[in-house]
Amino acid sequence: MLNTIFRKLVVVLLLFGFLMCLIFGMIMRYSHDVYHQESQQKFHVDMATRFATLAGWTSSGWTDPKGVAIAFAKLVAANPQYHVFILDRDGLVLSHYPENVRLNANHISLRPINKILQPAAHLPILGDDPVGTRGPEIFSVARLQGNSRPEQYLYVTLLSEEHAESAEGLRLAYITREGIWLIAASLILALGGGLLSLHFVVRPLKQLAATMDGFRENHFKDDVIYSKKPVPSGDEIDTLTATFYRMAEQMQAQMREIEQADASRREFIANVSHDLRTPLSSIRGYLDTLSLKNAVLTPEERQQYLHIALNQAKSLSQLIDTLFYLAKLDSGQIALQPEQFRIDEMAQDVVQKFALQAHNKKIRLIAEAHGSLPFVCADIGLIERALSNLIDNALRHTPVGGSVQLCLQHIDDKIWVSVIDSGNGIAAADLPHVFERFYRGDSARGESAINAGLGLSIVHRIFDMHGEVVQASNTTEQGALFRFSLRSVNNDDTPCTPEQFPA
């Protein structure tokens, strides 16, 4: 039955409505009682003084002591709701009228008497009723003081028990009749307003639920999310809706990334299969030739075939090593071990490592540092690997007699390292993709089977781990330019920890 939030809220609203009616009735009855007591006591606050005057009280005492009882008997006979008591200074009942009424107590507390005799007393004030059994009642009191008499009090209860019961019945009937109308009107207005409020609350929730169902049924496609985006107004439901749309957009972005990663994975597997098959086919072909024609081959031919097969095996081994290294980078198995070092000194070491290769191709390989360079904070092993990959890539794409220049500059808080070659440059269509693994672009800068498009991908991953950038562009002289940044430190005492890097 209570399977929807609307029904649950309606039930809660009804329960609170009935609770509100109960509390309202109790408050209404209490307020009517207090109002009746206050109005009666205010109107009759000097009743005891008037009774004393009618009975003949003066500052010298009673004018006719024997007629006091007769006077009070007539007063209470004419006004049966009143009971009259004469008290001594301690509250003891000395006499009472009508005299035939039985007293339940012969002593009255003086505390409410003293309170009501104070100037500007806050009414109603209830006092003891020696006759009644209902508890404290409203009263009027007068202090009887004579020149030579002890202090006494004339104490008048304003409602007899019979009169109070009759008035209570009438008041209860009035409160019931008036309360039913007020409660009914209040309940109708409260329920109407509550149901209207619930409608405005539940409707956007239903719309959001419908949108979520449509989003799911449409297999999380974009058109459901972007077809009807809400205008946020700042309330909690709009905040929930906006959170759902942000979550949906993030899900769609992640799904697109997964689809792209899946496409890249399939392409990666296809390219790896192709690049592994090429040297394997070459090795197998030359070994088959040696096996079938070994008897007719000359020693020189045999040695040549073995040399080619050995070179292809080395190429295959290098490709597999590169694949394993890239897999370790992607899986986080290679952790950063940052330290402070001089990048210009490391650049000179890398240049020396490729000096022989550059000399054999008659390529001029030089390194230039602009000014004194500060220390950098990075993993020296990974940076050396990245720089070696960039120089190797530049040497392979630089023609005989060309040049490869390594340039280091200090700009703001970064050290920029540029590798510039004098080759044919990179085709404009290939520039956005040069760091993608196994990307095959312009044949002028196509990767060999040994490199297989993974060298620049490793470079890009290394600088991602450092939180730095690596860029590719063409120079004005048609050559290619690769540059990357490293964070510089002011001195060798500056901390250099793995926590300073994103990976």
Secondary structure as UniProt FT lines:
FT   HELIX           5..43
FT   TURN            44..46
FT   HELIX           47..54
FT   TURN            55..56
FT   STRAND          57..58
FT   TURN            59..60
FT   STRAND          61..62
FT   HELIX           65..67
FT   HELIX           68..78
FT   TURN            80..81
FT   STRAND          83..87
FT   TURN            89..90
FT   STRAND          92..97
FT   TURN            99..100
FT   HELIX           111..116
FT   TURN            119..120
FT   STRAND          126..127
FT   STRAND          137..144
FT   STRAND          152..157
FT   HELIX           161..217
FT   TURN            218..219
FT   HELIX           222..227
FT   HELIX           236..292
FT   TURN            294..296
FT   HELIX           299..331
FT   STRAND          339..341
FT   HELIX           343..353
FT   HELIX           355..360
FT   TURN            361..362
FT   STRAND          364..369
FT   STRAND          375..378
FT   HELIX           380..396
FT   TURN            400..401
FT   STRAND          403..411
FT   TURN            412..413
FT   STRAND          414..421
FT   TURN            428..430
FT   HELIX           431..433
FT   TURN            434..435
FT   TURN            437..438
FT   HELIX           443..445
FT   TURN            449..453
FT   HELIX           455..466
FT   STRAND          470..474
FT   TURN            476..477
FT   STRAND          480..489
FT   TURN            492..493
FT   HELIX           498..500
//
